[in-house]
Structures are given as C-alpha cells and as structure tokens.
Amino acid sequence: MKIPLVDIQTQYQNLSQEINEKVLYVMKRGDFILGEEVKLFEEDFTKYCQTKYALGVSSGTDALKLSLLAGGVKEGDEVITAANTFVATVDAISQTGAKPVLIDINPDNYNLDLNQLEKAVTKKTKAIIPVHLYGQPVDMDKVKEIAQANNLLVVEDACQAHGAEYKGKRTGSLGDIAAFSFYPGKNLGAFGDGGAITTNNEEFAEKIRMLRHYGQKKKYFHEIKGFNNRLDTIQAAVLRVKLKHLDEWNKARGNWAQKYTELLKETSLITPKIESWADHVFHLYVVRSQKRDELINFLKEKEIGAGIHYPVPIHFQEAYKDLGHKKGDFPMTEKAANEIISLPMFPELTEEKINYIVKAIKEFEKANS
Ligand SMILES: *Cc1c(COP(=O)(O)O)cnc(C)c1O
C-alpha cells in the first residue's frame, strides 16, 4: 500500500464537477483580477472566521507581510516569533525591514514558549506573530495580555490553522490581524498560491486593500507605495467550493489523529498533546521518536510518506546567519528538530491506512529494540 504524506488529488476527484464548472465560469466572464468570485470568497471567509473583514491576497507569506505593514511595522522595529516555524513567517518580517526576534518553543505543543515572551520585548518591539503551528492555537489570552501591557500588534500566523478554535473562537479573529495561506497542501488549499488576511479593524482592512493593489483606491491614483499581491479570481472560485467542506475535513483530520494516538500508545512514540483551550485542526500529525531518521527511512521503504516540519530551525538557516545565533540558543526547538516526524495526514485517510502505518511503526520498533 502506498500512502502519501498529503493527498490533494482525491479531494479534487471528489469535487471535480463543481470546481470545473466554477473555473470555466470565471474564464467565460474574464474577470480574472479581483473579480466577482474574490468578493464572494471574501464574504464567505469573513463569516467562516467570525471577523468583519477578509481580504484575498497572493500567498500566506504576502498575507503576513501586508498585515505587518498595515499594522505599522517598519525598518528598525523588532517582531517576535517562534524559532520553530516555517521560514515564511520570518521572511515576511524581514520583507518589512524589521528584525525577527526568535524565542524558543514549549515542547508540549511546539508553539511559542509564552514564559519567554515578555523577556524578549525591548523598546524596539512593535509586533508579535503567534504561529498556530500544526493546527493548534497558541494560548492567545496570554499573548494578548503581554501585547496589551507592552503596546504590541498581534498578527496571527494562521497558515496551518484554518478553522481551528481557541476557547470556542476561530483563529483569524483572535489578534489584531491574521494571515492565512491557501498553498495546495494546507487544510484549505487552492490550485496554486493564494492567501487571505482577516481583521476586525477597518483601518487595517482599508490599508491592506490598497497595499495589495498598487497602493490605490481609485485606479491610477496611488496614495501609498504598494504591491501586486492579489488573490486570483480562479483561485477564489476553487476556494469557495472547498470552503463549504472545510469543517467536515477538519473533523475527519481530528478523528484520524485520535485514532493514531490511540494505536500509538503501544509504541514508544510521543503523540501530540491537545491543550485544554484548543480545537486542533491537525494540519500535521507530529510525533517524536528517539530514532527519527531510521524510522523515516523504514517508512519510506514501505512507501509511507513521512516528513519533518521542520528539520532545520530558523536560527541555523544560512539566510538568517545575520541574527547571530549559535547552537544551544533555543534548546527545545533544536531537540524537536532532531526528533519530530509528521505522519500521513489528510481527510481522506482510512482506518485501513492508519492500521497499516501503525503496524509498520511497530515492526520498526520490534526490529530496533
Ligand atoms: C505555509 C505557511 C506560510 C506561508 O504560506 P505561503 O502561502 O506558502 O506563502 C507561512 N507560515 C506558516 C506557518 C505556513 O505553514
């Protein structure tokens, strides 16, 4: 049995008729840039995230960048985020001219260690980006308490957490602004790049609307220096069809996660902890193993896709040498990078597939004990 880490084809097969019709409709209309489907998707996504505004943009990275810029982040500022995140979070900070300031993670949930957050705040700190990594929300009450005390902007990186909830409230509605990615493998994925920004702040929404569209409100009248960072109409049409299924897909992910956790109790792997405040949407199902590399190779031989998110922490990346960090600066992040393994996770998994994967893990453990 061949099982990929992520399966995006099955989802398309199941919805192909409706998606094909919608895409053809956009092609007939020809409103490819900020067309009708973008406006409708923004309305749908606003409702979904329980926010006043949603704006379609070109990617998750651009969503983060525009959010920071709209919130006033500029050269010379500092923005705090987690050392264990996808590089795009930190790239977006760099693109504003601000300096990324990293802090270590809480090894229980792989998110920001909030006990270290306040210590990282300086006079230059302007914003904080809590990353809801793997689909589990950060403890936002704590984040907001520290942000309020220090007058900081809170930009959620919700790129892995579409539909996740914190104490019953949707991600995207928890900070000042939030960034989503619709990269094809995300819980809500387009057929190419795409992203969105959600906020309740009218001023931020207005600024982002201009920034994504050459800095103009009125055509050819450019009030601020802007970008070309719009969501394609065709992608919006695809996303509108898929959004209707997101809750059902997230529920399936949660069920598969529960199944994995139950079966993996009989192994030495450390399974994910779901925090009391969290409705976790399991973008990734991440476990820990003391023999991580050997286990991945073993699974590969069995044609089971497994990944590492992420194998090289930000402070060890060539591109971020200039932050001046060294080995040992973020011990929990470094330890996780050596032990974590992402098992196949997508809504269309089956019980048979999970049994097969767990059986392979047990086989590995037996041969390596
Ligand atoms: C995917 C992702 C991004 C970037 O999104 P793109 O659409 O690929 O630009 C940013 N942050 C996190 C945590 C992500 O997982």
The ligand as a Tripos MOL2 file, in Angstrom:
@<TRIPOS>MOLECULE
LIG
   15    15     1     0     0
SMALL
NO_CHARGES

@<TRIPOS>ATOM
      1 C1          2.5110   27.7980    4.5700 C.3       1 LIG1
      2 C2          2.9480   28.7120    5.6590 C.ar      1 LIG1
      3 C3          3.2950   30.0450    5.4020 C.ar      1 LIG1
      4 C4          3.4220   30.6190    4.0350 C.3       1 LIG1
      5 O1          2.3740   30.4720    3.1880 O.3       1 LIG1
      6 P1          2.5980   30.5460    1.5910 P.3       1 LIG1
      7 O2          1.2080   30.5940    1.0670 O.co2     1 LIG1
      8 O3          3.3360   29.3260    1.1880 O.co2     1 LIG1
      9 O4          3.3530   31.7980    1.3030 O.co2     1 LIG1
     10 C5          3.5890   30.8430    6.4940 C.ar      1 LIG1
     11 N1          3.5930   30.3670    7.7530 N.ar      1 LIG1
     12 C6          3.3010   29.0850    8.0200 C.ar      1 LIG1
     13 C7          3.3130   28.6180    9.4390 C.3       1 LIG1
     14 C8          2.9940   28.2130    6.9860 C.ar      1 LIG1
     15 O5          2.7330   26.9260    7.2790 O.3       1 LIG1
@<TRIPOS>BOND
     1     1     2 1
     2     2     3 ar
     3     2    14 ar
     4     3     4 1
     5     3    10 ar
     6     4     5 1
     7     5     6 1
     8     6     7 2
     9     6     8 1
    10     6     9 1
    11    10    11 ar
    12    11    12 ar
    13    12    13 1
    14    12    14 ar
    15    14    15 1
@<TRIPOS>SUBSTRUCTURE
     1 LIG1         1 GROUP 0 **** ****
